[in-house]
Amino acid sequence: MNEQTHPQGQGASVAPSNHSITDDVALGLSEIVHSFDQGDSRIMVLQGASLTVFRGEIIALVGPSGAGKSTLLQIAGLLESADAGEVEVGGVPCSRLSDDKRTEIRRRQLGFIYQFHHLLPEFSALENIMVPQMIAGLSKAEARLRSYELLEMMALEARAFHRPAQLSGGEQQRVAVARAIANLPLVLLADEPTGNLDQKTAAVVFDEIVSLVRQTGSGALVATHDPALARRMDRTILIRDGVLVPG
């Protein structure tokens, strides 16, 4: 996709040229500023980072280690608060919400995929996918049906009752993807989701992410070091000097 031309520097908002302001916005980040203390120094990580993610869109977030990719995802996922700026999920400003309200939005509107699958070892693949749905209020029967459908979509139904230790690395990560998408989140945030996988398995897992995002209409922001993976996404955004620019 082609990018709009934006003024470079703090506050430049990165948005695709073929979307209008009437399109559905999944995630909006506006002038995000964040820093942390390191000894006697104050380290600035984000200095006015702005980004719009539309529904059905998959964006690659790239940059060197330490540039702030994971920090940005934590802030976008309401797991960490920025020093300044605004995070909007589905048009709802979230920065000043109570902890309970932020937790509710994370539970119902956000899905997370990490480099390590973080599956619950004592639960089966099916049960791991059921857990977030039941926390969100679905009955056990409803969650079980939805979870099995997701495993079928990912050709993992034969592994439904296997625990994580009985699954391959690729299977574990595909279960983690299904778990992240189980509640049909508006926004999917992924931090190096294929980083622990070989190239062939990584391609399979990424194909599943793309398929699920397209089917559900989620907006996805995916941090990656893999240039080949980044090229397969709709847009590439680079973190540079604490701001976001077209990659």
C-alpha positions as CSV (number, residue, x, y, z in Angstrom):
1,M,0.0,0.0,0.0
2,N,1.1,3.6,-0.6
3,E,1.5,5.9,2.3
4,Q,0.3,9.5,2.7
5,T,3.0,12.1,2.9
6,H,3.2,13.3,6.5
7,P,5.4,15.9,8.1
8,Q,8.2,14.1,9.8
9,G,8.8,14.7,13.5
10,Q,6.8,14.6,16.6
11,G,3.1,14.0,16.2
12,A,3.1,12.9,12.6
13,S,0.2,10.5,12.3
14,V,0.8,7.5,10.1
15,A,-2.2,6.4,8.1
16,P,-2.8,4.7,4.7
17,S,-3.7,6.9,1.8
18,N,-6.6,4.6,0.6
19,H,-8.6,5.0,3.9
20,S,-10.9,7.9,4.6
21,I,-11.8,9.3,8.0
22,T,-15.2,7.6,7.7
23,D,-13.5,4.1,7.8
24,D,-13.7,2.0,10.9
25,V,-10.7,2.7,13.1
26,A,-9.7,-0.2,15.4
27,L,-6.8,1.5,17.2
28,G,-5.6,5.1,17.4
29,L,-2.4,6.3,19.1
30,S,-2.0,10.0,19.4
31,E,1.2,11.9,20.5
32,I,2.3,9.0,22.8
33,V,5.2,10.0,25.0
34,H,6.9,7.6,27.3
35,S,10.2,7.5,29.3
36,F,11.8,5.5,32.1
37,D,14.5,6.0,34.7
38,Q,17.9,4.3,34.2
39,G,20.2,5.1,37.1
40,D,20.4,8.9,37.3
41,S,19.2,9.3,33.7
42,R,15.8,9.7,32.1
43,I,15.5,7.7,28.9
44,M,13.0,8.9,26.4
45,V,11.5,5.9,24.4
46,L,8.5,7.5,22.7
47,Q,8.4,11.1,21.8
48,G,5.1,11.9,20.2
49,A,4.3,8.5,18.5
50,S,1.0,8.5,16.5
51,L,-0.6,5.8,14.5
52,T,-4.0,4.8,13.1
53,V,-4.9,1.1,12.6
54,F,-8.0,0.3,10.6
55,R,-10.2,-2.8,10.9
56,G,-9.1,-5.6,8.7
57,E,-5.6,-4.1,8.4
58,I,-2.3,-5.8,9.4
59,I,0.6,-3.4,10.1
60,A,4.2,-4.4,10.6
61,L,6.0,-2.5,13.4
62,V,9.8,-2.6,12.9
63,G,12.8,-1.0,14.4
64,P,16.0,-2.0,16.1
65,S,16.1,-3.7,19.6
66,G,15.5,-1.0,22.2
67,A,13.6,1.3,19.9
68,G,10.4,0.9,21.8
69,K,8.3,-1.6,19.9
70,S,7.4,-3.7,22.9
71,T,6.7,-0.6,25.0
72,L,4.4,0.8,22.3
73,L,2.5,-2.5,22.2
74,Q,2.2,-2.5,26.0
75,I,0.7,1.0,25.9
76,A,-1.6,0.2,23.0
77,G,-2.8,-2.9,24.9
78,L,-3.5,-0.8,28.0
79,L,-1.0,-2.8,30.0
80,E,1.1,0.2,30.6
81,S,0.3,3.9,30.8
82,A,2.0,6.5,28.7
83,D,3.4,9.7,30.2
84,A,1.3,11.7,27.8
85,G,-0.9,11.1,24.7
86,E,-4.0,9.2,24.0
87,V,-4.9,5.6,23.2
88,E,-8.3,5.0,21.6
89,V,-9.8,1.6,21.1
90,G,-12.7,1.6,18.7
91,G,-12.9,5.3,19.1
92,V,-13.1,5.2,22.9
93,P,-10.4,7.3,24.7
94,C,-8.7,5.0,27.3
95,S,-5.9,7.0,28.9
96,R,-8.1,8.4,31.8
97,L,-10.2,5.3,32.3
98,S,-10.2,3.5,35.7
99,D,-8.2,0.3,36.0
100,D,-11.4,-1.8,36.0
101,K,-12.6,-0.2,32.8
102,R,-9.2,-0.7,31.1
103,T,-9.3,-4.3,32.2
104,E,-12.7,-4.8,30.7
105,I,-11.6,-3.3,27.4
106,R,-8.5,-5.6,27.4
107,R,-10.7,-8.6,28.0
108,R,-13.3,-7.8,25.3
109,Q,-11.6,-5.7,22.7
110,L,-7.9,-6.7,22.7
111,G,-6.1,-9.8,21.8
112,F,-2.4,-10.5,22.5
113,I,0.2,-12.8,20.9
114,Y,3.7,-13.0,22.3
115,Q,7.0,-14.6,21.1
116,F,6.5,-17.3,23.7
117,H,3.0,-18.9,23.7
118,H,2.2,-18.6,27.4
119,L,-0.3,-21.5,27.3
120,L,-1.4,-22.9,30.6
121,P,0.5,-26.2,30.9
122,E,-2.2,-28.0,32.9
123,F,-4.9,-27.3,30.4
124,S,-5.5,-28.9,26.9
125,A,-5.3,-26.8,23.7
126,L,-9.1,-26.6,23.7
127,E,-9.3,-25.5,27.3
128,N,-6.6,-22.8,26.8
129,I,-8.8,-21.3,24.1
130,M,-11.9,-21.5,26.2
131,V,-10.4,-19.7,29.2
132,P,-10.5,-16.1,27.9
133,Q,-14.0,-16.6,26.5
134,M,-15.3,-17.8,29.9
135,I,-13.6,-14.9,31.6
136,A,-15.5,-12.6,29.2
137,G,-18.8,-14.1,30.2
138,L,-19.5,-17.0,27.7
139,S,-20.9,-20.2,29.1
140,K,-18.7,-23.3,29.1
141,A,-20.7,-24.8,26.3
142,E,-20.5,-21.7,24.1
143,A,-16.8,-21.4,24.7
144,R,-16.1,-25.0,24.0
145,L,-18.0,-24.9,20.7
146,R,-16.2,-21.7,19.6
147,S,-12.8,-23.1,20.6
148,Y,-13.3,-26.3,18.7
149,E,-14.3,-24.3,15.6
150,L,-11.1,-22.3,15.9
151,L,-9.0,-25.4,16.2
152,E,-10.8,-26.8,13.1
153,M,-10.0,-23.6,11.2
154,M,-6.3,-24.1,12.0
155,A,-6.4,-27.8,11.3
156,L,-5.6,-28.6,14.9
157,E,-8.8,-30.4,15.9
158,A,-6.9,-33.7,16.3
159,R,-4.8,-32.0,18.9
160,A,-7.7,-30.5,20.9
161,F,-7.2,-32.6,24.0
162,H,-3.4,-32.5,24.0
163,R,-1.6,-30.4,26.6
164,P,1.0,-27.8,25.5
165,A,3.9,-30.2,26.3
166,Q,2.5,-32.6,23.8
167,L,2.4,-30.1,21.0
168,S,5.1,-28.9,18.7
169,G,6.4,-25.3,18.9
170,G,4.3,-24.4,15.8
171,E,1.2,-26.0,17.2
172,Q,1.6,-24.3,20.5
173,Q,1.9,-20.9,18.8
174,R,-1.1,-21.6,16.6
175,V,-3.1,-22.4,19.7
176,A,-1.9,-19.1,21.2
177,V,-3.1,-17.3,18.0
178,A,-6.6,-19.0,18.3
179,R,-6.7,-18.0,22.0
180,A,-5.9,-14.4,21.1
181,I,-8.7,-14.2,18.5
182,A,-11.3,-16.2,20.4
183,N,-13.2,-13.2,21.8
184,L,-13.2,-11.6,18.3
185,P,-11.1,-8.6,19.5
186,L,-11.2,-5.3,17.7
187,V,-7.4,-5.1,18.0
188,L,-4.8,-7.8,17.8
189,L,-1.4,-7.0,19.2
190,A,1.5,-9.3,18.4
191,D,5.1,-9.0,19.7
192,E,7.5,-11.2,17.6
193,P,4.8,-13.9,17.2
194,T,7.0,-16.1,15.1
195,G,10.4,-15.2,16.7
196,N,10.9,-18.7,18.2
197,L,9.9,-20.6,15.1
198,D,11.8,-21.9,12.1
199,Q,11.1,-20.2,8.8
200,K,8.7,-22.7,7.4
201,T,6.7,-23.0,10.7
202,A,6.7,-19.2,11.0
203,A,5.1,-18.8,7.6
204,V,2.3,-21.2,8.6
205,V,1.7,-19.4,11.8
206,F,1.6,-16.0,10.1
207,D,-0.8,-17.4,7.5
208,E,-3.1,-18.3,10.3
209,I,-2.9,-14.8,11.8
210,V,-3.7,-13.2,8.4
211,S,-6.6,-15.5,7.8
212,L,-8.1,-14.9,11.2
213,V,-7.7,-11.1,11.0
214,R,-9.3,-11.0,7.6
215,Q,-12.2,-13.2,8.7
216,T,-12.9,-11.3,11.9
217,G,-12.1,-7.8,10.7
218,S,-9.7,-7.1,13.5
219,G,-7.0,-4.5,13.1
220,A,-3.5,-6.0,13.8
221,L,-0.2,-4.4,14.9
222,V,2.7,-6.9,14.7
223,A,6.2,-6.1,16.0
224,T,8.8,-8.1,14.0
225,H,12.5,-8.2,13.2
226,D,11.8,-10.3,10.1
227,P,11.8,-8.2,6.9
228,A,10.2,-11.0,4.9
229,L,7.3,-11.1,7.3
230,A,7.0,-7.4,7.3
231,R,6.7,-7.3,3.5
232,R,3.7,-9.6,3.7
233,M,1.7,-7.1,5.8
234,D,-0.4,-4.2,4.5
235,R,1.9,-1.5,5.8
236,T,5.3,-1.2,7.5
237,I,5.8,1.4,10.2
238,L,9.2,2.2,11.6
239,I,10.0,3.4,15.1
240,R,12.7,6.0,14.7
241,D,13.8,8.5,17.3
242,G,10.7,7.8,19.3
243,V,8.2,8.6,16.5
244,L,6.4,6.4,14.0
245,V,7.1,6.9,10.3
246,P,6.3,4.9,7.1
247,G,8.9,2.1,6.7
